[in-house]
Amino acid sequence: MRQHLAALTRDGSPSAVIAGLVGVLVGFTSLVALVAATAQAIGATATQTTTWIGVLGLGMGLDSIGLSLASRQPVLNAGSTPGPRCRPGPRR
């Protein structure tokens, strides 16, 4: 484990770090917007919305770290949401 962390700090070039930060920023903010809109639509409180967003960030971060350490290469976990065609239709 220490060898992996040492290699991570040694191999982390500024361009790789910036590319990773941009990827995380784009992926996370798009999901935050969706979670916030969903929370507002169902009438969630500010505390509930904040908790959802916090768990989303923690889960994405831990998943990316775990997959990166296991595969020994950079892995960015990006969220995915179903589009409008994937929503259930009206009940008949």
Secondary structure, 3 states (H helix, E strand, C coil): CHHHHHHHHHHCCHHHHHHHHHHHHHHHHHHHHHHHHHHHHHCCCHHHHHHHHHHHHHHHHHHHHHHHHHHCCCCCCCCCCCCHHHCCCCCC
